[in-house]
Amino acid sequence: MITVLVPGALQVDADGAARLSVRATGTLSVVFEEVALRWPRLARRICDERGQLRRYVNVYVDGEECRAVSGLETPVKDGAEILVLPSVAGG
C-alpha cells in the first residue's frame, strides 16, 4: 500500500482527503495511473494532458524529489510515502 499525502490546496480534488491509500507499486507513473482512476480531478492537477508532471508540481517519494531521481519512472515500493506539493506563487 502506498500513501499519497495531499496538501490543503489540492484536497478539494481528493474528496477532501489529506492522505490517500493506493494499491499500486512499481513506478510513480503506475501510482498516478491509479490516482487518475480514483481521483481524476487530482490527477489533472498533478499531470498534464500528455501524462507528464506539471512543471509547478513537485513530487517527493520517501523524501526524494522525483525529478532528481527518474521523474515518473522513479521506483515506488510497497509502503512508500509520496508527497505532492504544488508551487505557491505570491507577489
Backbone as CSV, one residue per row, in Angstrom:
resi,resn,N_x,N_y,N_z,CA_x,CA_y,CA_z,C_x,C_y,C_z
1,MET,0.850,-1.169,0.000,0.000,0.000,0.000,0.898,1.236,0.000
2,ILE,0.559,2.186,-0.845,1.287,3.455,-0.965,0.427,4.540,-0.331
3,THR,1.063,5.486,0.335,0.351,6.632,0.891,0.724,7.867,0.083
4,VAL,-0.295,8.559,-0.416,-0.085,9.821,-1.128,-0.570,10.928,-0.196
5,LEU,0.337,11.827,0.166,0.000,12.948,1.031,-0.436,14.117,0.154
6,VAL,-1.626,14.633,0.441,-2.222,15.678,-0.380,-2.267,16.981,0.438
7,PRO,-1.621,18.057,-0.036,-1.656,19.319,0.701,-3.040,19.961,0.634
8,GLY,-3.291,20.872,1.551,-4.591,21.529,1.642,-5.086,22.107,0.333
9,ALA,-4.190,22.676,-0.462,-4.586,23.310,-1.723,-5.168,22.324,-2.729
10,LEU,-4.850,21.042,-2.584,-5.327,20.034,-3.538,-6.377,19.096,-2.943
11,GLN,-6.657,19.216,-1.668,-7.568,18.279,-1.018,-8.978,18.317,-1.591
12,VAL,-9.416,19.468,-2.074,-10.752,19.555,-2.681,-10.863,18.603,-3.877
13,ASP,-9.735,18.352,-4.554,-9.725,17.458,-5.715,-9.521,15.997,-5.321
14,ALA,-9.351,15.749,-4.013,-9.172,14.391,-3.500,-10.291,14.060,-2.515
15,ASP,-11.477,14.593,-2.799,-12.640,14.374,-1.937,-12.380,14.806,-0.498
16,GLY,-11.531,15.828,-0.329,-11.250,16.384,0.989,-10.206,15.640,1.791
17,ALA,-9.622,14.595,1.226,-8.665,13.762,1.970,-7.265,14.362,1.979
18,ALA,-6.589,14.213,3.105,-5.197,14.634,3.236,-4.245,13.478,2.947
19,ARG,-4.743,12.254,3.074,-3.949,11.046,2.827,-4.761,10.089,1.964
20,LEU,-4.134,9.594,0.928,-4.790,8.628,0.042,-4.014,7.312,0.117
21,SER,-4.721,6.219,0.157,-4.092,4.901,0.108,-4.278,4.332,-1.284
22,VAL,-3.170,3.941,-1.892,-3.188,3.460,-3.272,-2.504,2.097,-3.318
23,ARG,-3.162,1.144,-3.988,-2.581,-0.190,-4.163,-1.914,-0.269,-5.528
24,ALA,-0.781,0.375,-5.637,-0.032,0.341,-6.892,1.433,0.519,-6.550
25,THR,2.268,-0.315,-7.104,3.711,-0.189,-6.890,4.414,-0.341,-8.221
26,GLY,5.673,-0.097,-8.224,6.469,-0.188,-9.446,7.134,1.135,-9.719
27,THR,6.364,2.049,-10.305,6.899,3.382,-10.597,5.876,4.445,-10.206
28,LEU,6.341,5.667,-10.132,5.459,6.787,-9.834,4.360,6.901,-10.880
29,SER,4.678,6.604,-12.118,3.692,6.628,-13.194,2.534,5.667,-12.913
30,VAL,2.839,4.468,-12.440,1.811,3.477,-12.130,0.931,3.980,-10.985
31,VAL,1.543,4.576,-9.981,0.781,5.120,-8.859,-0.168,6.207,-9.352
32,PHE,0.320,7.112,-10.185,-0.527,8.199,-10.668,-1.613,7.711,-11.625
33,GLU,-1.397,6.586,-12.301,-2.463,5.995,-13.111,-3.621,5.555,-12.207
34,GLU,-3.290,4.972,-11.066,-4.317,4.564,-10.104,-5.009,5.794,-9.510
35,VAL,-4.234,6.817,-9.212,-4.821,8.075,-8.712,-5.798,8.627,-9.745
36,ALA,-5.426,8.580,-11.017,-6.290,9.104,-12.083,-7.616,8.345,-12.172
37,LEU,-7.586,7.054,-11.903,-8.823,6.264,-11.934,-9.750,6.619,-10.774
38,ARG,-9.174,6.863,-9.609,-9.972,7.089,-8.406,-10.250,8.562,-8.110
39,TRP,-9.299,9.429,-8.451,-9.441,10.866,-8.189,-9.002,11.633,-9.445
40,PRO,-9.795,11.605,-10.493,-9.377,12.198,-11.776,-9.068,13.694,-11.698
41,ARG,-9.808,14.433,-10.900,-9.518,15.875,-10.790,-8.144,16.119,-10.179
42,LEU,-7.796,15.339,-9.181,-6.471,15.464,-8.570,-5.393,15.118,-9.584
43,ALA,-5.600,14.048,-10.326,-4.614,13.627,-11.321,-4.371,14.719,-12.358
44,ARG,-5.428,15.421,-12.750,-5.267,16.513,-13.736,-4.490,17.687,-13.159
45,ARG,-4.499,17.839,-11.856,-3.731,18.907,-11.214,-2.245,18.537,-11.106
46,ILE,-1.955,17.227,-11.128,-0.578,16.748,-10.988,0.088,16.572,-12.351
47,CYS,-0.619,15.958,-13.294,-0.060,15.669,-14.617,-0.850,16.395,-15.699
48,ASP,-0.165,16.732,-16.777,-0.818,17.419,-17.890,-1.509,16.424,-18.820
49,GLU,-2.061,16.921,-19.913,-2.809,16.075,-20.843,-1.939,15.028,-21.545
50,ARG,-0.618,15.200,-21.515,0.298,14.214,-22.090,0.790,13.204,-21.060
51,GLY,0.302,13.374,-19.816,0.705,12.459,-18.763,2.013,12.820,-18.088
52,GLN,2.530,14.005,-18.373,3.783,14.461,-17.769,3.492,15.296,-16.522
53,LEU,4.417,15.279,-15.577,4.250,16.112,-14.388,4.161,17.578,-14.784
54,ARG,3.216,18.268,-14.195,3.128,19.707,-14.435,4.358,20.370,-13.834
55,ARG,4.862,21.389,-14.492,6.131,21.988,-14.071,6.043,22.659,-12.709
56,TYR,4.859,23.056,-12.282,4.724,23.736,-10.994,4.374,22.784,-9.851
57,VAL,4.432,21.489,-10.108,4.150,20.496,-9.071,5.437,19.736,-8.764
58,ASN,5.760,19.660,-7.488,6.916,18.881,-7.040,6.399,17.632,-6.342
59,VAL,7.030,16.515,-6.637,6.605,15.234,-6.070,7.816,14.580,-5.423
60,TYR,7.617,14.151,-4.182,8.673,13.506,-3.408,8.264,12.076,-3.090
61,VAL,9.169,11.144,-3.336,8.950,9.747,-2.996,9.907,9.417,-1.858
62,ASP,9.335,9.147,-0.700,10.133,8.884,0.503,11.196,9.966,0.711
63,GLY,10.795,11.210,0.521,11.672,12.350,0.794,12.567,12.790,-0.346
64,GLU,12.593,12.052,-1.448,13.447,12.426,-2.579,12.609,12.995,-3.708
65,GLU,13.026,14.158,-4.215,12.304,14.813,-5.303,12.423,13.935,-6.547
66,CYS,11.297,13.565,-7.135,11.298,12.571,-8.216,12.061,13.038,-9.449
67,ARG,12.082,14.335,-9.726,12.805,14.805,-10.920,14.309,14.584,-10.780
68,ALA,14.791,14.528,-9.540,16.213,14.276,-9.294,16.538,12.787,-9.378
69,VAL,15.516,11.949,-9.381,15.726,10.506,-9.464,15.464,10.070,-10.906
70,SER,14.221,9.766,-11.248,13.888,9.314,-12.609,12.543,9.842,-13.076
71,GLY,12.089,10.956,-12.517,10.806,11.521,-12.925,9.683,10.543,-12.649
72,LEU,8.802,10.369,-13.606,7.673,9.461,-13.436,8.091,7.991,-13.397
73,GLU,9.321,7.701,-13.761,9.834,6.332,-13.687,10.551,6.062,-12.369
74,THR,10.448,6.977,-11.419,11.028,6.778,-10.090,10.412,5.533,-9.456
75,PRO,11.240,4.632,-8.951,10.709,3.423,-8.316,9.882,3.756,-7.064
76,VAL,8.786,3.032,-6.899,7.915,3.186,-5.729,7.664,1.787,-5.174
77,LYS,8.123,1.587,-3.941,7.970,0.288,-3.289,6.770,0.301,-2.360
78,ASP,6.289,-0.878,-2.033,5.196,-1.014,-1.087,5.586,-0.314,0.218
79,GLY,4.671,0.464,0.763,4.928,1.200,1.996,5.486,2.592,1.775
80,ALA,5.723,2.956,0.531,6.290,4.278,0.233,5.304,5.390,0.555
81,GLU,5.865,6.567,0.770,5.062,7.759,1.013,5.387,8.770,-0.073
82,ILE,4.353,9.234,-0.742,4.521,10.203,-1.836,3.899,11.509,-1.384
83,LEU,4.670,12.575,-1.492,4.189,13.910,-1.136,4.084,14.732,-2.409
84,VAL,2.905,15.313,-2.636,2.654,16.153,-3.807,2.588,17.600,-3.322
85,LEU,3.460,18.463,-3.873,3.480,19.859,-3.465,3.380,20.781,-4.672
86,PRO,2.262,21.483,-4.809,2.183,22.474,-5.886,2.973,23.710,-5.474
87,SER,3.586,24.357,-6.439,4.301,25.607,-6.150,3.277,26.669,-5.785
88,VAL,3.685,27.552,-4.909,2.806,28.635,-4.491,3.425,29.939,-4.949
89,ALA,2.659,30.697,-5.733,3.153,31.977,-6.226,2.588,33.096,-5.344
90,GLY,3.331,34.107,-5.208,2.882,35.243,-4.405,3.447,36.528,-4.992
91,GLY,2.977,37.601,-4.482,3.518,38.846,-5.034,3.281,39.999,-4.149
